Amino acid sequence: MRRVLVLGGTGQTGSRVATILRNEGITSRIAGAQARAETDTDAVRFVWNDRSTHEPAVRDVQAVYLLAPPLDPKPAETMVPFIDLAMRAGVRRFVMLSSSAVDVTDPGLGEVHRYLRDHTPEWAVLRPSWFMQNLVDPRHFLAKSLAAGVPLVTATGTSKVRFVDADDIARVGARALVDERSHDKAHVITGPAAFSYDEVAAILTEVTGIPRTHVAVSTAELVERHVEAGIPRAFAELLAGLDERIRGGAEAEPTSTVLEVTGTPARDFRSFVERNREALGVRP
Ligand SMILES: NC(=O)c1ccc[n+]([C@@H]2O[C@H](COP(=O)([O-])OP(=O)(O)OC[C@H]3O[C@@H](n4cnc5c(N)ncnc54)[C@H](OP(=O)(O)O)[C@@H]3O)[C@@H](O)[C@H]2O)c1
């Protein structure tokens, strides 16, 4: 593998994938809507709805880390032509970030998953559960609640989520990109244990000393709360629907993917909280 194009290379998982590859001596070309060159990597501006940015991005690369266009209900319409263009330019391997909530039979990213499986020579699909980083990513509504000192509000009830560290998603992704033998499968990536949001609030309180609580609401109420917070209604409904799925138990079962693919165990939630005490509000 000589060069890997990392879409979303400035984002949470892509930046970590690029760092791992760099440490292994593999050049990554970082692509982002506002990407800039760094010291020992090259970078390229890549915007999904600006097709003129696609061909320069895939020039002279052998593998692509694929991130979907944000908030696009029909990502296949944009992604499939890009995948075809990349294959014509010589790309053999695609590793796409999807989600544990999206199965291969689903519409949306499920459609791209099927396209990769059926039409590309080498592929893998990453299906991570909920990111631990949602609690510290200032764009995320959970991190916003913590920063504002208000309860975490979900429609998950008392059901559990197998939170995963973005570092582990990237570690699995990097292996899928550069292992000699292509994985040719979907990886459901989780942390080593699952927690309810009540338990999340309890661990946050214990480790940071800042009292945290969780309030369980109905799916319909969560939609209204998201809308009031400025989230567009269609996306608010999608987010609340994902909580409903959790409430039904869909995210409760941890997998051993991280250990199997990387040889080292997935990071646990408590140690994530300990490492991120400052981002979680503890004064230095
Ligand atoms: N959070 C969760 O719990 C969770 C769980 C499962 C799956 N996921 C999936 O994870 C994905 C997000 O991944 P992430 O957290 O690694 O990314 P991220 O941190 O949200 O970063 C987004 C990246 O995409 C780039 N980007 C934004 N708009 C773009 C556009 N129009 N064209 C091209 N690039 C664009 C950004 O580039 P610039 O910075 O240059 O703008 C940035 O590098 C989503 O698809 C989500 O569904 C999330």
The ligand as a Gaussian input file, in Angstrom:
#p B3LYP/6-31G(d) Opt

LIG

0 1
 N      -21.229000       9.846000      16.677000
 C      -21.636000       8.588000      16.743000
 O      -21.984000       8.074000      17.813000
 C      -21.649000       7.743000      15.497000
 C      -21.936000       6.369000      15.601000
 C      -21.922000       5.581000      14.437000
 C      -21.612000       6.166000      13.218000
 N      -21.338000       7.504000      13.141000
 C      -21.037000       8.091000      11.820000
 O      -19.801000       8.736000      11.836000
 C      -19.777000       9.662000      10.749000
 C      -18.976000      10.887000      11.157000
 O      -17.625000      10.468000      11.253000
 P      -16.541000      11.292000      12.052000
 O      -17.089000      11.525000      13.449000
 O      -15.253000      10.605000      11.880000
 O      -16.508000      12.660000      11.258000
 P      -16.623000      14.163000      11.799000
 O      -15.716000      14.349000      12.977000
 O      -18.072000      14.502000      11.928000
 O      -15.977000      14.969000      10.601000
 C      -16.614000      15.107000       9.358000
 C      -15.554000      15.098000       8.272000
 O      -16.222000      15.169000       7.016000
 C      -15.724000      16.296000       6.304000
 N      -16.828000      16.894000       5.576000
 C      -17.870000      17.594000       6.089000
 N      -18.701000      17.973000       5.104000
 C      -18.168000      17.502000       3.953000
 C      -18.555000      17.572000       2.585000
 N      -19.673000      18.196000       2.200000
 N      -17.751000      16.976000       1.660000
 C      -16.630000      16.340000       2.024000
 N      -16.208000      16.228000       3.308000
 C      -16.979000      16.810000       4.258000
 C      -15.162000      17.234000       7.320000
 O      -14.164000      18.029000       6.682000
 P      -13.824000      19.537000       7.172000
 O      -13.459000      19.422000       8.631000
 O      -12.705000      19.932000       6.313000
 O      -15.110000      20.299000       6.976000
 C      -14.603000      16.281000       8.351000
 O      -13.315000      15.837000       7.981000
 C      -21.220000       9.956000      10.391000
 O      -21.472000       9.396000       9.113000
 C      -21.995000       9.207000      11.461000
 O      -23.197000       8.669000      10.956000
 C      -21.341000       8.298000      14.247000

